[in-house]
Amino acid sequence: MRTLPSKRMSLLTEREAQLVLSSAPRNLAELSPRELRGRIQRARRLMEKYQDAAQQQRREALRKTVPSRSRRAEGNRNTLQKAQYFALTLERFEKRLALLERKAQVRARAASRPASRRTTRVATGGRKPARRTRAAGLTAKAPGQRKSRQKRGGALKQARFPGLKRKVAASARGRRTQGRKDSRR
């Protein structure tokens, strides 16, 4: 049987009720991670407080300990109920904080990762950005005015595999030195 919110809240003090109500889904969205951490601490402290009180009341009811007040505790149902409310509240706060921390990690990872070539090409419509010339900072011809020269075959492979690029550069260097030696003969 579900209890009505008014009956449930009648067990709680005003500050405790505010804490429990702030764990409602519509209210959780407004809280920052720092506020969530503070509320997690408060909820955990209250939950432990009421769990300890319920345990003490149980011992008194079973006559295992001397009553702390003039009257012996007869039951601990309401105290257990309050401990349960704070356990649920704590769980909601922790879930929301975990979600926010995961989102922050994903954003940080995405920000630290350099943009790949594929994403930059897609962003510029498949064309390379206009190159700047050395003279007076003027831009070179616009991409539409140049003849369409797309990389084909080995050149495309060189661009994709850096190891192959090093290998090709080494063989080209060998060809150049050989050409210089031949020209001296």
Sequence and secondary structure as in RCSB ss.txt:
>XXXX:A:sequence
MRTLPSKRMSLLTEREAQLVLSSAPRNLAELSPRELRGRIQRARRLMEKYQDAAQQQRREALRKTVPSRSRRAEG
NRNTLQKAQYFALTLERFEKRLALLERKAQVRARAASRPASRRTTRVATGGRKPARRTRAAGLTAKAPGQRKSRQ
KRGGALKQARFPGLKRKVAASARGRRTQGRKDSRR
>XXXX:A:secstr
    HHHHHHTS HHHHHHHHTTSHHHHTT  HHHHHHHHHHHHHHHHHHHHHHHHHHHHHTTSS  SSSS    
 HHHHHHHHHHHHHHHHHHHHHHHHHHHHHHHHHHHHS   HHHHHHHTTTS    B SSTT B S TTTS    
  THHHHHHH HHHHHHHHHHHHHHHHHHHHHHH 
